[in-house]
């Protein structure tokens, strides 16, 4: 099996790669990256996901997927450590996949999934940031003339400027800072939902599912895809990978326990099956008074925007690396520090494309479902188990072999059904909007 080339420690190489290869990365750096990648403003969609599952199944899916992704991360760290002991140090998921799976079609399948995920997250982050700005603008200036696509354009300009941060590891301080807003807007939104649910203007609480059995099934798999979207396999680590990954995971999942469950319970309790794909819109409905103090929502929006910028940067860095690596293969040295113009142009065009897609097709809930089914399920719930089984080759009579096989089969099926139901909902919702609409479709 051909081995992927190992990164060289050159002055003009990726500073993040050098940092990790020289074993400077600490477990809390991994914790920052993991937390920023997983605990994001997409938790605002959790009440919306629960409305397609109900209380019991919603909690069950959220808990099971959290446990399985924790297990997946741990298996990945074991595979990384196995490769390290054999003298093959990998710092990126696609390099590890090339080592274990070979450089054939499976390797390019992993690259395709990663690119699709990061592009989808980039589009979703810009769309959600634009929508949050629009929500506050509409509340402060109900008769204002600015449209959603104009706020998306504002966010896109900011993302273009921030996209020039050179490497993934350069974001570690930003990732640390993003922990504060993630906790900040979670507690603010939770408090606002409790306030809304207890207020005299509280909406009627209805937790029933759709009447049609087929609609309930499709809604359930779409909701599962949205919950899957919340979890994401991220960066590799400096040796020893297993210990650092485990500590980083404990840090990350402690934040997940607090944020995911509190947002789910409070939002679904307050709004039931009327929950919006962005719970902030439920708190500030188009018709009727605001259900939470403006200053509380305003602070939550600021925190959401700050973390959306961090998340957009974390995910887009992977896409930048893939694009710039392919371009550098064609023109050696093109993306070195001495030649920043091609990098600036390529990253700018990528962000503009994401912003254009967000403005043209504002389907926030549907986009989350499609990304979760097509991208996150293979990467989080199938590939880690496959990589472990191929690396360690456990006996077919062993428990871990059958656990891994069971997880892969179940989630492949869930991914197929989730992709079908999410795309079906996307097609159905296409009748509800016009291009560059000022309203985000659930």
Order of alpha helices (4+ residues) and beta strands (2+ residues): alpha-alpha-alpha-alpha-alpha-alpha-alpha-alpha-alpha-alpha-alpha-alpha-alpha-alpha-alpha-alpha
